[in-house]
Amino acid sequence: AGLSMGGVQTLGVLKAHPGEFAYVAAFSCWFGSATGVDAAAFNNGTKMLRLYVGDRTDFVYPMFMASLATLDALGVRYEFDGVTPGPHGWDVWQKNLIDLAPRLFKR
C-alpha cells in the first residue's frame, strides 16, 4: 500500500510485477500509462486491489478518476467504493486505512 506518490510507486511495482502481490491498496494516487499492462496476470494473482481518493478538493482526484477508466478499459479488477470526503491528506487516509485494515485480515 502507499499514499500519494507512494501509491503511484505501489501501482508501478504492481505493473512491473503483475500478479505477484495478493493484496494491494493505493491512496490518493493515479495509475498512469496502460502500455504493457498484463491485465490477466493482475487478475489471476491479485486477490484485492483497493483504491481510495479524497473528494474534488484532493488535487489528484481528476487523475485518479481517469485511472479508473484506464483500469476498466484494461479489464483489471479493483475495488473502489467512492470518494472519501476531504482533501489530499492524513484526515482522508486515516479513514481509508480504517476501512482497509479489516479487509486485509478477514480474507
N, C-alpha and C positions, 0 to 999 in steps of 0.2 A: 504494500500500500504506500501511497505517497500523497503529499499535499502540494498543490500548486505546481511549481516546476518539478518537484519530486514526483508528482503524479504523472507529469509528462515523461519523466525518466522511467517510472514504473511501466507505463504503457509502451515505451520504447524498448525496454527489456523484453516485455511480453511479445512485441512484434518480432524481435530478433530471435526469440526462443519460444515460438508458439506452442502451446500445449504442455510446456514443461512446468508450469506453475498452476496448481489446482485452484487456489483462492487468490483473487486479485481485486484490489479496490483502489480507486483513484478519486481524489477530492479536488474540485475546482481546477480542472486542467482541460486539455484537449488531446485528441488522438493524433492529429497530423495527417500525413500522406497515407493513402491506401496502397501505394505502389509496393508490390511484392508481398503483400499480406497474405498469409496462408490461413484463410478463414476456417477451413476444415480442421486443421491442426488446433486452432484456437478452440473450436467447439468440441473436439474429441478429448482434449487434455485438461481444459479449464472447466472446473465444476461451477465456479462462481466468478463472474466479472461484474462487480458492483460499482456504479458510478454515482457521484454526488456533485452538486453545484449549488451555489447560493442563487439568490434571485437576480433580477436585472441590474442590481447595484454591484454584483460581483463582476469585475471587469472582464473575466474570461467567459462569461455567460454566452455571448454570441459564438465564440469559437467552440465552446462545449456543445452547444445545440447543433452546430454544423458537424461535430464529431458523431453525434447520434445518427445523423443522416448518413454519414460515411459508414458507420458500423451496420446500419440497416441495409445499405446497398451491398455491402460485402457479405451479409448474411451471418454476421458474428452475433452470437447470443450474449446478452448482457442484461443486467437488472438496473432499472432506474425508476424510482417512484415519484419523481417530480422534484422541483426545486425546494431548497430549504430557505425559509425567509432569512434574509440578511446578506451582507456583503462578503467580500473575499477575506476571510479571516477566521480566527480561532472560535468566535462565537458560533459560526456556522459549522465548522469542522468538529467541534465538540459534540454537537447534536448528531452529526453524521457518524462519528465514532461510537456514540451510544447506540445508534441504530445498527452499525456494522458488527460490533463485538459479539452480541448473542448469535448472530447468523453464522459466525465462524465456529462457534463451539456447539451448535446444535446439529451440525452436519455429520 
